[in-house]
Amino acid sequence: MAEILDVLQLRARLTVDEIRTLVHRFYERVRQDHLLGPVFATRIAAERWPAHLDKMVRFWSTVLRGERGYTGN
């Protein structure tokens, strides 16, 4: 039960702007990483990164805030 309360409290504290900052910083570091960067570069073209980041913000907002903005798998 305590774990559920922790998740609900986390949802109440995180803002979409904070999630956006986290996602953008995370992927910035991934793209610069000498091992992970090339893997992502082969999967996501440079011009598709803005759409990918928006999708990831919607995904994590759904997971962490319980919002319904994300559809996909």
PDB file of N, H, CA, C and O in Angstrom:
ATOM      1  N   MET A   1       0.821  -1.193   0.000  1.00  0.00           N
ATOM      2  CA  MET A   1       0.000   0.000   0.000  1.00  0.00           C
ATOM      3  C   MET A   1       0.871   1.265   0.000  1.00  0.00           C
ATOM      4  O   MET A   1       0.532   2.260  -0.641  1.00  0.00           O
ATOM      5  N   ALA A   2       1.978   1.215   0.714  1.00  0.00           N
ATOM      6  H   ALA A   2       2.253   0.407   1.234  1.00  0.00           H
ATOM      7  CA  ALA A   2       2.861   2.382   0.781  1.00  0.00           C
ATOM      8  C   ALA A   2       3.419   2.722  -0.590  1.00  0.00           C
ATOM      9  O   ALA A   2       3.593   3.897  -0.915  1.00  0.00           O
ATOM     10  N   GLU A   3       3.706   1.693  -1.409  1.00  0.00           N
ATOM     11  H   GLU A   3       3.565   0.738  -1.145  1.00  0.00           H
ATOM     12  CA  GLU A   3       4.238   1.930  -2.748  1.00  0.00           C
ATOM     13  C   GLU A   3       3.226   2.677  -3.609  1.00  0.00           C
ATOM     14  O   GLU A   3       3.597   3.564  -4.377  1.00  0.00           O
ATOM     15  N   ILE A   4       1.966   2.326  -3.486  1.00  0.00           N
ATOM     16  H   ILE A   4       1.665   1.605  -2.862  1.00  0.00           H
ATOM     17  CA  ILE A   4       0.912   3.001  -4.244  1.00  0.00           C
ATOM     18  C   ILE A   4       0.826   4.460  -3.830  1.00  0.00           C
ATOM     19  O   ILE A   4       0.685   5.339  -4.680  1.00  0.00           O
ATOM     20  N   LEU A   5       0.908   4.724  -2.540  1.00  0.00           N
ATOM     21  H   LEU A   5       1.023   4.009  -1.850  1.00  0.00           H
ATOM     22  CA  LEU A   5       0.870   6.103  -2.061  1.00  0.00           C
ATOM     23  C   LEU A   5       2.074   6.886  -2.560  1.00  0.00           C
ATOM     24  O   LEU A   5       1.945   8.057  -2.917  1.00  0.00           O
ATOM     25  N   ASP A   6       3.247   6.253  -2.590  1.00  0.00           N
ATOM     26  H   ASP A   6       3.352   5.302  -2.300  1.00  0.00           H
ATOM     27  CA  ASP A   6       4.447   6.917  -3.110  1.00  0.00           C
ATOM     28  C   ASP A   6       4.257   7.318  -4.564  1.00  0.00           C
ATOM     29  O   ASP A   6       4.624   8.427  -4.951  1.00  0.00           O
ATOM     30  N   VAL A   7       3.685   6.427  -5.378  1.00  0.00           N
ATOM     31  H   VAL A   7       3.387   5.526  -5.063  1.00  0.00           H
ATOM     32  CA  VAL A   7       3.452   6.719  -6.790  1.00  0.00           C
ATOM     33  C   VAL A   7       2.460   7.860  -6.930  1.00  0.00           C
ATOM     34  O   VAL A   7       2.669   8.766  -7.737  1.00  0.00           O
ATOM     35  N   LEU A   8       1.397   7.830  -6.164  1.00  0.00           N
ATOM     36  H   LEU A   8       1.227   7.094  -5.508  1.00  0.00           H
ATOM     37  CA  LEU A   8       0.400   8.900  -6.246  1.00  0.00           C
ATOM     38  C   LEU A   8       0.980  10.239  -5.824  1.00  0.00           C
ATOM     39  O   LEU A   8       0.658  11.268  -6.417  1.00  0.00           O
ATOM     40  N   GLN A   9       1.829  10.237  -4.812  1.00  0.00           N
ATOM     41  H   GLN A   9       2.091   9.401  -4.330  1.00  0.00           H
ATOM     42  CA  GLN A   9       2.474  11.470  -4.391  1.00  0.00           C
ATOM     43  C   GLN A   9       3.442  11.967  -5.452  1.00  0.00           C
ATOM     44  O   GLN A   9       3.529  13.172  -5.688  1.00  0.00           O
ATOM     45  N   LEU A  10       4.172  11.061  -6.097  1.00  0.00           N
ATOM     46  H   LEU A  10       4.101  10.082  -5.905  1.00  0.00           H
ATOM     47  CA  LEU A  10       5.082  11.442  -7.169  1.00  0.00           C
ATOM     48  C   LEU A  10       4.304  12.062  -8.318  1.00  0.00           C
ATOM     49  O   LEU A  10       4.723  13.082  -8.866  1.00  0.00           O
ATOM     50  N   ARG A  11       3.176  11.465  -8.693  1.00  0.00           N
ATOM     51  H   ARG A  11       2.836  10.636  -8.248  1.00  0.00           H
ATOM     52  CA  ARG A  11       2.348  12.014  -9.764  1.00  0.00           C
ATOM     53  C   ARG A  11       1.906  13.434  -9.447  1.00  0.00           C
ATOM     54  O   ARG A  11       1.848  14.284 -10.336  1.00  0.00           O
ATOM     55  N   ALA A  12       1.598  13.688  -8.197  1.00  0.00           N
ATOM     56  H   ALA A  12       1.645  12.997  -7.476  1.00  0.00           H
ATOM     57  CA  ALA A  12       1.123  15.014  -7.804  1.00  0.00           C
ATOM     58  C   ALA A  12       2.245  16.045  -7.866  1.00  0.00           C
ATOM     59  O   ALA A  12       1.977  17.232  -8.054  1.00  0.00           O
ATOM     60  N   ARG A  13       3.487  15.618  -7.715  1.00  0.00           N
ATOM     61  H   ARG A  13       3.704  14.654  -7.562  1.00  0.00           H
ATOM     62  CA  ARG A  13       4.601  16.563  -7.655  1.00  0.00           C
ATOM     63  C   ARG A  13       5.208  16.883  -9.010  1.00  0.00           C
ATOM     64  O   ARG A  13       5.644  18.013  -9.230  1.00  0.00           O
ATOM     65  N   LEU A  14       5.249  15.929  -9.916  1.00  0.00           N
ATOM     66  H   LEU A  14       4.895  15.011  -9.737  1.00  0.00           H
ATOM     67  CA  LEU A  14       5.907  16.153 -11.204  1.00  0.00           C
ATOM     68  C   LEU A  14       5.029  16.969 -12.142  1.00  0.00           C
ATOM     69  O   LEU A  14       3.836  16.705 -12.291  1.00  0.00           O
ATOM     70  N   THR A  15       5.640  17.957 -12.765  1.00  0.00           N
ATOM     71  H   THR A  15       6.609  18.171 -12.644  1.00  0.00           H
ATOM     72  CA  THR A  15       4.919  18.734 -13.773  1.00  0.00           C
ATOM     73  C   THR A  15       5.334  18.240 -15.155  1.00  0.00           C
ATOM     74  O   THR A  15       6.358  17.573 -15.305  1.00  0.00           O
ATOM     75  N   VAL A  16       4.540  18.570 -16.152  1.00  0.00           N
ATOM     76  H   VAL A  16       3.708  19.112 -16.031  1.00  0.00           H
ATOM     77  CA  VAL A  16       4.881  18.209 -17.523  1.00  0.00           C
ATOM     78  C   VAL A  16       6.193  18.873 -17.922  1.00  0.00           C
ATOM     79  O   VAL A  16       6.995  18.267 -18.632  1.00  0.00           O
ATOM     80  N   ASP A  17       6.423  20.091 -17.486  1.00  0.00           N
ATOM     81  H   ASP A  17       5.771  20.584 -16.910  1.00  0.00           H
ATOM     82  CA  ASP A  17       7.685  20.773 -17.802  1.00  0.00           C
ATOM     83  C   ASP A  17       8.884  20.032 -17.212  1.00  0.00           C
ATOM     84  O   ASP A  17       9.932  19.942 -17.850  1.00  0.00           O
ATOM     85  N   GLU A  18       8.736  19.504 -16.005  1.00  0.00           N
ATOM     86  H   GLU A  18       7.884  19.577 -15.486  1.00  0.00           H
ATOM     87  CA  GLU A  18       9.829  18.745 -15.396  1.00  0.00           C
ATOM     88  C   GLU A  18      10.074  17.444 -16.164  1.00  0.00           C
ATOM     89  O   GLU A  18      11.221  17.045 -16.370  1.00  0.00           O
ATOM     90  N   ILE A  19       9.006  16.797 -16.579  1.00  0.00           N
ATOM     91  H   ILE A  19       8.075  17.121 -16.412  1.00  0.00           H
ATOM     92  CA  ILE A  19       9.145  15.579 -17.375  1.00  0.00           C
ATOM     93  C   ILE A  19       9.807  15.901 -18.705  1.00  0.00           C
ATOM     94  O   ILE A  19      10.683  15.162 -19.155  1.00  0.00           O
ATOM     95  N   ARG A  20       9.402  16.991 -19.337  1.00  0.00           N
ATOM     96  H   ARG A  20       8.690  17.591 -18.972  1.00  0.00           H
ATOM     97  CA  ARG A  20      10.001  17.408 -20.609  1.00  0.00           C
ATOM     98  C   ARG A  20      11.503  17.643 -20.441  1.00  0.00           C
ATOM     99  O   ARG A  20      12.297  17.190 -21.265  1.00  0.00           O
ATOM    100  N   THR A  21      11.889  18.335 -19.396  1.00  0.00           N
ATOM    101  H   THR A  21      11.244  18.702 -18.726  1.00  0.00           H
ATOM    102  CA  THR A  21      13.304  18.597 -19.132  1.00  0.00           C
ATOM    103  C   THR A  21      14.068  17.293 -18.936  1.00  0.00           C
ATOM    104  O   THR A  21      15.153  17.121 -19.490  1.00  0.00           O
ATOM    105  N   LEU A  22      13.516  16.386 -18.160  1.00  0.00           N
ATOM    106  H   LEU A  22      12.634  16.525 -17.710  1.00  0.00           H
ATOM    107  CA  LEU A  22      14.153  15.101 -17.917  1.00  0.00           C
ATOM    108  C   LEU A  22      14.339  14.318 -19.214  1.00  0.00           C
ATOM    109  O   LEU A  22      15.425  13.802 -19.475  1.00  0.00           O
ATOM    110  N   VAL A  23      13.291  14.228 -20.024  1.00  0.00           N
ATOM    111  H   VAL A  23      12.408  14.647 -19.812  1.00  0.00           H
ATOM    112  CA  VAL A  23      13.354  13.475 -21.281  1.00  0.00           C
ATOM    113  C   VAL A  23      14.385  14.090 -22.221  1.00  0.00           C
ATOM    114  O   VAL A  23      15.199  13.373 -22.802  1.00  0.00           O
ATOM    115  N   HIS A  24      14.355  15.404 -22.375  1.00  0.00           N
ATOM    116  H   HIS A  24      13.694  15.986 -21.903  1.00  0.00           H
ATOM    117  CA  HIS A  24      15.289  16.061 -23.288  1.00  0.00           C
ATOM    118  C   HIS A  24      16.732  15.900 -22.824  1.00  0.00           C
ATOM    119  O   HIS A  24      17.617  15.648 -23.642  1.00  0.00           O
ATOM    120  N   ARG A  25      16.981  16.042 -21.532  1.00  0.00           N
ATOM    121  H   ARG A  25      16.262  16.247 -20.867  1.00  0.00           H
ATOM    122  CA  ARG A  25      18.351  15.876 -21.020  1.00  0.00           C
ATOM    123  C   ARG A  25      18.825  14.433 -21.164  1.00  0.00           C
ATOM    124  O   ARG A  25      19.972  14.180 -21.532  1.00  0.00           O
ATOM    125  N   PHE A  26      17.932  13.490 -20.870  1.00  0.00           N
ATOM    126  H   PHE A  26      17.000  13.695 -20.571  1.00  0.00           H
ATOM    127  CA  PHE A  26      18.286  12.082 -20.996  1.00  0.00           C
ATOM    128  C   PHE A  26      18.708  11.755 -22.426  1.00  0.00           C
ATOM    129  O   PHE A  26      19.777  11.185 -22.649  1.00  0.00           O
ATOM    130  N   TYR A  27      17.868  12.116 -23.391  1.00  0.00           N
ATOM    131  H   TYR A  27      17.000  12.578 -23.211  1.00  0.00           H
ATOM    132  CA  TYR A  27      18.187  11.779 -24.773  1.00  0.00           C
ATOM    133  C   TYR A  27      19.360  12.588 -25.318  1.00  0.00           C
ATOM    134  O   TYR A  27      20.059  12.121 -26.218  1.00  0.00           O
ATOM    135  N   GLU A  28      19.587  13.767 -24.803  1.00  0.00           N
ATOM    136  H   GLU A  28      19.020  14.146 -24.071  1.00  0.00           H
ATOM    137  CA  GLU A  28      20.777  14.522 -25.194  1.00  0.00           C
ATOM    138  C   GLU A  28      22.032  13.755 -24.796  1.00  0.00           C
ATOM    139  O   GLU A  28      22.991  13.669 -25.563  1.00  0.00           O
ATOM    140  N   ARG A  29      22.013  13.201 -23.592  1.00  0.00           N
ATOM    141  H   ARG A  29      21.234  13.271 -22.969  1.00  0.00           H
ATOM    142  CA  ARG A  29      23.166  12.416 -23.134  1.00  0.00           C
ATOM    143  C   ARG A  29      23.281  11.102 -23.900  1.00  0.00           C
ATOM    144  O   ARG A  29      24.386  10.664 -24.218  1.00  0.00           O
ATOM    145  N   VAL A  30      22.145  10.473 -24.196  1.00  0.00           N
ATOM    146  H   VAL A  30      21.247  10.829 -23.937  1.00  0.00           H
ATOM    147  CA  VAL A  30      22.167   9.237 -24.976  1.00  0.00           C
ATOM    148  C   VAL A  30      22.779   9.488 -26.346  1.00  0.00           C
ATOM    149  O   VAL A  30      23.624   8.717 -26.800  1.00  0.00           O
ATOM    150  N   ARG A  31      22.362  10.553 -27.001  1.00  0.00           N
ATOM    151  H   ARG A  31      21.676  11.180 -26.631  1.00  0.00           H
ATOM    152  CA  ARG A  31      22.854  10.851 -28.351  1.00  0.00           C
ATOM    153  C   ARG A  31      24.344  11.165 -28.357  1.00  0.00           C
ATOM    154  O   ARG A  31      25.014  10.949 -29.367  1.00  0.00           O
ATOM    155  N   GLN A  32      24.871  11.668 -27.253  1.00  0.00           N
ATOM    156  H   GLN A  32      24.327  11.843 -26.432  1.00  0.00           H
ATOM    157  CA  GLN A  32      26.291  11.983 -27.165  1.00  0.00           C
ATOM    158  C   GLN A  32      27.148  10.805 -26.714  1.00  0.00           C
ATOM    159  O   GLN A  32      28.372  10.839 -26.832  1.00  0.00           O
ATOM    160  N   ASP A  33      26.508   9.775 -26.203  1.00  0.00           N
ATOM    161  H   ASP A  33      25.513   9.747 -26.107  1.00  0.00           H
ATOM    162  CA  ASP A  33      27.228   8.609 -25.705  1.00  0.00           C
ATOM    163  C   ASP A  33      27.898   7.856 -26.857  1.00  0.00           C
ATOM    164  O   ASP A  33      27.289   7.651 -27.907  1.00  0.00           O
ATOM    165  N   HIS A  34      29.142   7.449 -26.656  1.00  0.00           N
ATOM    166  H   HIS A  34      29.636   7.616 -25.803  1.00  0.00           H
ATOM    167  CA  HIS A  34      29.888   6.806 -27.744  1.00  0.00           C
ATOM    168  C   HIS A  34      29.355   5.411 -28.089  1.00  0.00           C
ATOM    169  O   HIS A  34      29.577   4.933 -29.202  1.00  0.00           O
ATOM    170  N   LEU A  35      28.658   4.749 -27.158  1.00  0.00           N
ATOM    171  H   LEU A  35      28.478   5.137 -26.254  1.00  0.00           H
ATOM    172  CA  LEU A  35      28.069   3.444 -27.452  1.00  0.00           C
ATOM    173  C   LEU A  35      26.600   3.542 -27.867  1.00  0.00           C
ATOM    174  O   LEU A  35      26.184   2.932 -28.852  1.00  0.00           O
ATOM    175  N   LEU A  36      25.832   4.305 -27.120  1.00  0.00           N
ATOM    176  H   LEU A  36      26.170   4.800 -26.320  1.00  0.00           H
ATOM    177  CA  LEU A  36      24.394   4.391 -27.396  1.00  0.00           C
ATOM    178  C   LEU A  36      24.058   5.323 -28.548  1.00  0.00           C
ATOM    179  O   LEU A  36      23.113   5.065 -29.293  1.00  0.00           O
ATOM    180  N   GLY A  37      24.807   6.391 -28.705  1.00  0.00           N
ATOM    181  H   GLY A  37      25.575   6.601 -28.099  1.00  0.00           H
ATOM    182  CA  GLY A  37      24.517   7.375 -29.741  1.00  0.00           C
ATOM    183  C   GLY A  37      24.381   6.778 -31.129  1.00  0.00           C
ATOM    184  O   GLY A  37      23.391   7.043 -31.810  1.00  0.00           O
ATOM    185  N   PRO A  38      25.343   5.983 -31.569  1.00  0.00           N
ATOM    186  CA  PRO A  38      25.227   5.386 -32.906  1.00  0.00           C
ATOM    187  C   PRO A  38      24.021   4.455 -33.063  1.00  0.00           C
ATOM    188  O   PRO A  38      23.432   4.374 -34.141  1.00  0.00           O
ATOM    189  N   VAL A  39      23.661   3.762 -32.000  1.00  0.00           N
ATOM    190  H   VAL A  39      24.139   3.828 -31.124  1.00  0.00           H
ATOM    191  CA  VAL A  39      22.491   2.873 -32.062  1.00  0.00           C
ATOM    192  C   VAL A  39      21.233   3.694 -32.319  1.00  0.00           C
ATOM    193  O   VAL A  39      20.428   3.350 -33.184  1.00  0.00           O
ATOM    194  N   PHE A  40      21.069   4.768 -31.574  1.00  0.00           N
ATOM    195  H   PHE A  40      21.723   5.047 -30.871  1.00  0.00           H
ATOM    196  CA  PHE A  40      19.890   5.617 -31.757  1.00  0.00           C
ATOM    197  C   PHE A  40      19.933   6.342 -33.098  1.00  0.00           C
ATOM    198  O   PHE A  40      18.891   6.562 -33.716  1.00  0.00           O
ATOM    199  N   ALA A  41      21.117   6.711 -33.549  1.00  0.00           N
ATOM    200  H   ALA A  41      21.963   6.532 -33.047  1.00  0.00           H
ATOM    201  CA  ALA A  41      21.253   7.409 -34.836  1.00  0.00           C
ATOM    202  C   ALA A  41      20.795   6.532 -35.997  1.00  0.00           C
ATOM    203  O   ALA A  41      20.283   7.038 -36.996  1.00  0.00           O
ATOM    204  N   THR A  42      20.976   5.224 -35.871  1.00  0.00           N
ATOM    205  H   THR A  42      21.392   4.813 -35.060  1.00  0.00           H
ATOM    206  CA  THR A  42      20.525   4.329 -36.952  1.00  0.00           C
ATOM    207  C   THR A  42      19.024   4.102 -36.905  1.00  0.00           C
ATOM    208  O   THR A  42      18.429   3.700 -37.905  1.00  0.00           O
ATOM    209  N   ARG A  43      18.408   4.352 -35.766  1.00  0.00           N
ATOM    210  H   ARG A  43      18.891   4.679 -34.954  1.00  0.00           H
ATOM    211  CA  ARG A  43      16.978   4.115 -35.608  1.00  0.00           C
ATOM    212  C   ARG A  43      16.118   5.373 -35.786  1.00  0.00           C
ATOM    213  O   ARG A  43      14.973   5.298 -36.231  1.00  0.00           O
ATOM    214  N   ILE A  44      16.686   6.522 -35.432  1.00  0.00           N
ATOM    215  H   ILE A  44      17.616   6.583 -35.070  1.00  0.00           H
ATOM    216  CA  ILE A  44      15.921   7.773 -35.466  1.00  0.00           C
ATOM    217  C   ILE A  44      16.706   8.794 -36.279  1.00  0.00           C
ATOM    218  O   ILE A  44      17.788   9.219 -35.872  1.00  0.00           O
ATOM    219  N   ALA A  45      16.167   9.184 -37.411  1.00  0.00           N
ATOM    220  H   ALA A  45      15.289   8.839 -37.741  1.00  0.00           H
ATOM    221  CA  ALA A  45      16.816  10.193 -38.264  1.00  0.00           C
ATOM    222  C   ALA A  45      16.805  11.542 -37.552  1.00  0.00           C
ATOM    223  O   ALA A  45      15.918  11.827 -36.747  1.00  0.00           O
ATOM    224  N   ALA A  46      17.791  12.355 -37.855  1.00  0.00           N
ATOM    225  H   ALA A  46      18.512  12.124 -38.508  1.00  0.00           H
ATOM    226  CA  ALA A  46      17.947  13.652 -37.184  1.00  0.00           C
ATOM    227  C   ALA A  46      16.672  14.490 -37.235  1.00  0.00           C
ATOM    228  O   ALA A  46      16.310  15.130 -36.248  1.00  0.00           O
ATOM    229  N   GLU A  47      15.991  14.489 -38.380  1.00  0.00           N
ATOM    230  H   GLU A  47      16.286  13.969 -39.182  1.00  0.00           H
ATOM    231  CA  GLU A  47      14.781  15.312 -38.509  1.00  0.00           C
ATOM    232  C   GLU A  47      13.587  14.744 -37.737  1.00  0.00           C
ATOM    233  O   GLU A  47      12.581  15.432 -37.563  1.00  0.00           O
ATOM    234  N   ARG A  48      13.691  13.488 -37.272  1.00  0.00           N
ATOM    235  H   ARG A  48      14.509  12.929 -37.413  1.00  0.00           H
ATOM    236  CA  ARG A  48      12.599  12.869 -36.521  1.00  0.00           C
ATOM    237  C   ARG A  48      12.746  13.021 -35.008  1.00  0.00           C
ATOM    238  O   ARG A  48      11.845  12.647 -34.258  1.00  0.00           O
ATOM    239  N   TRP A  49      13.870  13.563 -34.558  1.00  0.00           N
ATOM    240  H   TRP A  49      14.602  13.867 -35.168  1.00  0.00           H
ATOM    241  CA  TRP A  49      14.082  13.689 -33.110  1.00  0.00           C
ATOM    242  C   TRP A  49      13.039  14.557 -32.417  1.00  0.00           C
ATOM    243  O   TRP A  49      12.563  14.163 -31.352  1.00  0.00           O
ATOM    244  N   PRO A  50      12.654  15.709 -32.951  1.00  0.00           N
ATOM    245  CA  PRO A  50      11.634  16.499 -32.246  1.00  0.00           C
ATOM    246  C   PRO A  50      10.333  15.716 -32.019  1.00  0.00           C
ATOM    247  O   PRO A  50       9.748  15.789 -30.938  1.00  0.00           O
ATOM    248  N   ALA A  51       9.886  14.980 -33.017  1.00  0.00           N
ATOM    249  H   ALA A  51      10.361  14.921 -33.895  1.00  0.00           H
ATOM    250  CA  ALA A  51       8.657  14.184 -32.865  1.00  0.00           C
ATOM    251  C   ALA A  51       8.870  13.054 -31.862  1.00  0.00           C
ATOM    252  O   ALA A  51       7.971  12.744 -31.080  1.00  0.00           O
ATOM    253  N   HIS A  52      10.046  12.439 -31.877  1.00  0.00           N
ATOM    254  H   HIS A  52      10.776  12.691 -32.512  1.00  0.00           H
ATOM    255  CA  HIS A  52      10.338  11.365 -30.925  1.00  0.00           C
ATOM    256  C   HIS A  52      10.336  11.902 -29.497  1.00  0.00           C
ATOM    257  O   HIS A  52       9.761  11.283 -28.601  1.00  0.00           O
ATOM    258  N   LEU A  53      10.971  13.041 -29.284  1.00  0.00           N
ATOM    259  H   LEU A  53      11.438  13.544 -30.012  1.00  0.00           H
ATOM    260  CA  LEU A  53      11.010  13.625 -27.943  1.00  0.00           C
ATOM    261  C   LEU A  53       9.611  13.988 -27.460  1.00  0.00           C
ATOM    262  O   LEU A  53       9.276  13.751 -26.299  1.00  0.00           O
ATOM    263  N   ASP A  54       8.796  14.557 -28.336  1.00  0.00           N
ATOM    264  H   ASP A  54       9.068  14.749 -29.279  1.00  0.00           H
ATOM    265  CA  ASP A  54       7.405  14.868 -27.963  1.00  0.00           C
ATOM    266  C   ASP A  54       6.663  13.603 -27.564  1.00  0.00           C
ATOM    267  O   ASP A  54       5.916  13.601 -26.585  1.00  0.00           O
ATOM    268  N   LYS A  55       6.864  12.530 -28.316  1.00  0.00           N
ATOM    269  H   LYS A  55       7.471  12.532 -29.112  1.00  0.00           H
ATOM    270  CA  LYS A  55       6.210  11.258 -28.016  1.00  0.00           C
ATOM    271  C   LYS A  55       6.662  10.712 -26.663  1.00  0.00           C
ATOM    272  O   LYS A  55       5.849  10.201 -25.892  1.00  0.00           O
ATOM    273  N   MET A  56       7.953  10.822 -26.379  1.00  0.00           N
ATOM    274  H   MET A  56       8.614  11.237 -27.005  1.00  0.00           H
ATOM    275  CA  MET A  56       8.469  10.332 -25.103  1.00  0.00           C
ATOM    276  C   MET A  56       7.959  11.166 -23.928  1.00  0.00           C
ATOM    277  O   MET A  56       7.713  10.630 -22.847  1.00  0.00           O
ATOM    278  N   VAL A  57       7.801  12.460 -24.132  1.00  0.00           N
ATOM    279  H   VAL A  57       8.000  12.896 -25.009  1.00  0.00           H
ATOM    280  CA  VAL A  57       7.220  13.314 -23.078  1.00  0.00           C
ATOM    281  C   VAL A  57       5.771  12.880 -22.820  1.00  0.00           C
ATOM    282  O   VAL A  57       5.352  12.771 -21.668  1.00  0.00           O
ATOM    283  N   ARG A  58       5.017  12.637 -23.884  1.00  0.00           N
ATOM    284  H   ARG A  58       5.358  12.726 -24.820  1.00  0.00           H
ATOM    285  CA  ARG A  58       3.632  12.167 -23.705  1.00  0.00           C
ATOM    286  C   ARG A  58       3.605  10.808 -23.008  1.00  0.00           C
ATOM    287  O   ARG A  58       2.774  10.578 -22.129  1.00  0.00           O
ATOM    288  N   PHE A  59       4.519   9.898 -23.401  1.00  0.00           N
ATOM    289  H   PHE A  59       5.194  10.085 -24.114  1.00  0.00           H
ATOM    290  CA  PHE A  59       4.579   8.579 -22.767  1.00  0.00           C
ATOM    291  C   PHE A  59       4.825   8.710 -21.265  1.00  0.00           C
ATOM    292  O   PHE A  59       4.076   8.159 -20.459  1.00  0.00           O
ATOM    293  N   TRP A  60       5.877   9.440 -20.894  1.00  0.00           N
ATOM    294  H   TRP A  60       6.486   9.887 -21.549  1.00  0.00           H
ATOM    295  CA  TRP A  60       6.218   9.544 -19.479  1.00  0.00           C
ATOM    296  C   TRP A  60       5.191  10.362 -18.699  1.00  0.00           C
ATOM    297  O   TRP A  60       5.015  10.135 -17.501  1.00  0.00           O
ATOM    298  N   SER A  61       4.520  11.292 -19.336  1.00  0.00           N
ATOM    299  H   SER A  61       4.662  11.476 -20.309  1.00  0.00           H
ATOM    300  CA  SER A  61       3.428  12.008 -18.671  1.00  0.00           C
ATOM    301  C   SER A  61       2.271  11.063 -18.380  1.00  0.00           C
ATOM    302  O   SER A  61       1.608  11.182 -17.350  1.00  0.00           O
ATOM    303  N   THR A  62       2.030  10.124 -19.290  1.00  0.00           N
ATOM    304  H   THR A  62       2.568  10.027 -20.127  1.00  0.00           H
ATOM    305  CA  THR A  62       1.000   9.110 -19.065  1.00  0.00           C
ATOM    306  C   THR A  62       1.393   8.203 -17.908  1.00  0.00           C
ATOM    307  O   THR A  62       0.575   7.920 -17.033  1.00  0.00           O
ATOM    308  N   VAL A  63       2.640   7.748 -17.901  1.00  0.00           N
ATOM    309  H   VAL A  63       3.304   7.978 -18.613  1.00  0.00           H
ATOM    310  CA  VAL A  63       3.104   6.842 -16.858  1.00  0.00           C
ATOM    311  C   VAL A  63       3.159   7.535 -15.498  1.00  0.00           C
ATOM    312  O   VAL A  63       2.664   7.005 -14.504  1.00  0.00           O
ATOM    313  N   LEU A  64       3.762   8.716 -15.462  1.00  0.00           N
ATOM    314  H   LEU A  64       4.164   9.147 -16.270  1.00  0.00           H
ATOM    315  CA  LEU A  64       4.044   9.363 -14.187  1.00  0.00           C
ATOM    316  C   LEU A  64       2.923  10.258 -13.667  1.00  0.00           C
ATOM    317  O   LEU A  64       2.823  10.489 -12.462  1.00  0.00           O
ATOM    318  N   ARG A  65       2.086  10.759 -14.559  1.00  0.00           N
ATOM    319  H   ARG A  65       2.168  10.572 -15.538  1.00  0.00           H
ATOM    320  CA  ARG A  65       1.025  11.667 -14.129  1.00  0.00           C
ATOM    321  C   ARG A  65      -0.367  11.091 -14.348  1.00  0.00           C
ATOM    322  O   ARG A  65      -1.360  11.675 -13.915  1.00  0.00           O
ATOM    323  N   GLY A  66      -0.441   9.949 -15.018  1.00  0.00           N
ATOM    324  H   GLY A  66       0.365   9.474 -15.370  1.00  0.00           H
ATOM    325  CA  GLY A  66      -1.734   9.348 -15.267  1.00  0.00           C
ATOM    326  C   GLY A  66      -2.513  10.044 -16.354  1.00  0.00           C
ATOM    327  O   GLY A  66      -3.725   9.860 -16.463  1.00  0.00           O
ATOM    328  N   GLU A  67      -1.830  10.849 -17.171  1.00  0.00           N
ATOM    329  H   GLU A  67      -0.845  10.998 -17.083  1.00  0.00           H
ATOM    330  CA  GLU A  67      -2.507  11.551 -18.259  1.00  0.00           C
ATOM    331  C   GLU A  67      -2.744  10.600 -19.411  1.00  0.00           C
ATOM    332  O   GLU A  67      -2.132   9.534 -19.472  1.00  0.00           O
ATOM    333  N   ARG A  68      -3.624  10.970 -20.323  1.00  0.00           N
ATOM    334  H   ARG A  68      -4.121  11.836 -20.273  1.00  0.00           H
ATOM    335  CA  ARG A  68      -3.982  10.103 -21.431  1.00  0.00           C
ATOM    336  C   ARG A  68      -3.494  10.623 -22.771  1.00  0.00           C
ATOM    337  O   ARG A  68      -4.167  10.423 -23.782  1.00  0.00           O
ATOM    338  N   GLY A  69      -2.341  11.285 -22.810  1.00  0.00           N
ATOM    339  H   GLY A  69      -1.794  11.447 -21.989  1.00  0.00           H
ATOM    340  CA  GLY A  69      -1.847  11.885 -24.048  1.00  0.00           C
ATOM    341  C   GLY A  69      -1.104  10.946 -24.967  1.00  0.00           C
ATOM    342  O   GLY A  69      -0.894  11.262 -26.138  1.00  0.00           O
ATOM    343  N   TYR A  70      -0.702   9.793 -24.456  1.00  0.00           N
ATOM    344  H   TYR A  70      -0.873   9.537 -23.505  1.00  0.00           H
ATOM    345  CA  TYR A  70       0.110   8.889 -25.248  1.00  0.00           C
ATOM    346  C   TYR A  70      -0.719   7.744 -25.803  1.00  0.00           C
ATOM    347  O   TYR A  70      -1.520   7.134 -25.095  1.00  0.00           O
ATOM    348  N   THR A  71      -0.513   7.465 -27.082  1.00  0.00           N
ATOM    349  H   THR A  71       0.138   7.961 -27.657  1.00  0.00           H
ATOM    350  CA  THR A  71      -1.056   6.247 -27.683  1.00  0.00           C
ATOM    351  C   THR A  71       0.079   5.588 -28.436  1.00  0.00           C
ATOM    352  O   THR A  71       0.881   6.268 -29.075  1.00  0.00           O
ATOM    353  N   GLY A  72       0.151   4.313 -28.368  1.00  0.00           N
ATOM    354  H   GLY A  72      -0.501   3.760 -27.849  1.00  0.00           H
ATOM    355  CA  GLY A  72       1.212   3.593 -29.048  1.00  0.00           C
ATOM    356  C   GLY A  72       1.649   2.398 -28.234  1.00  0.00           C
ATOM    357  O   GLY A  72       0.978   1.967 -27.296  1.00  0.00           O
ATOM    358  N   ASN A  73       2.801   1.877 -28.626  1.00  0.00           N
ATOM    359  H   ASN A  73       3.347   2.227 -29.388  1.00  0.00           H
ATOM    360  CA  ASN A  73       3.323   0.719 -27.896  1.00  0.00           C
ATOM    361  C   ASN A  73       4.803   0.883 -27.664  1.00  0.00           C
ATOM    362  O   ASN A  73       5.434   0.013 -27.063  1.00  0.00           O
TER     363      ASN A  73
END
